Amino acid sequence: MVYVKWTFLAVIAALVFSFLHYTLPQHDIVRITNTEVRRIDFGDNSIFWSGSAPGTAGGVANRDVHFIETFRPNDKPMVYRNEDTGWGWPPYFKVNTSNLQAMARDLISTKENPQWVVVTHYGWRNEYLSIYPNAVAVRPAEGPDEFIIPWFNIAVLFSLAVFAAWVWTLFARFKENRIEPLIDDPDSRAGAVLRRLFGGGGR
Amino acid sequence: MIALLRFLLMGFVVLTVVYVSVSLYSRAMRRQKLRRHWDEKIGTGDRDAFVRKGLALYDRSLRRRLILGVYIIPMIVVGTIVYIVNYT
């Protein structure tokens, strides 16, 4: 029973972590080598692509998507998609894809004379699923090792922690005041069910 | 356009549920407080009339109107995100 409980909690924790890791913005420092448009036929990976851009037809099977091809300071490649999130999830409300593509193109540089760029993005790159992080913003970087403090993520994670602590105390109080008296009450039918589920009256 | 309407409609429904819940909770809290105040401090006269008068005052209070922040704060947050993501 103890293994079931900890496995369950570990799976929940992994889901929450990966959800936040996918959704929250991150900063990469890269140099942009190319921008392009490819037609994408959405398949098993369609959940990792945005919906149609605001104003265009929805529910289409394929669509042209902007891409930004880059290299990181360690000379490993990184490819971003550049898609509107519109009014859907995740709530970036991004509608300036074409402008962002123009800005990215403006920052293209060569290996010999690199212009380092901070790309703000969310999402994951995974070659086996053919999925790409979605670029949200680009700006020139101070250099290949500029240090960026993720204030937004700090604020969001801190608020989430406060909220979780609040829900936890609410639940603990509910358990103390409503559930434990039931378990201790030998005449209560709900108490009998709970005793059978969680093993005896002793806690 | 449909996506924006759907977003606004869903936001409105969710926030209305939150607004109604917070309103009911806040009014019940105030009622409880008034009753306790009457029991502990006053103790004479019409208890129900005291509570009713207190709730009427609460209905006109700033504190009650502040619950409208349930709608206003998310709108400000969304507006700020739209501005930062698309215009800076």
Interface residues (C-beta under 8 A of the other chain):
Chain A: G51 P54 G55 G58 G86 W87 G88 P91 Y92 F93 K94 V95 N96 N99 V136 A137
Chain B: M1 I2 A3 L4 R6 F7 V78 I81 V82 V85 N86 Y87
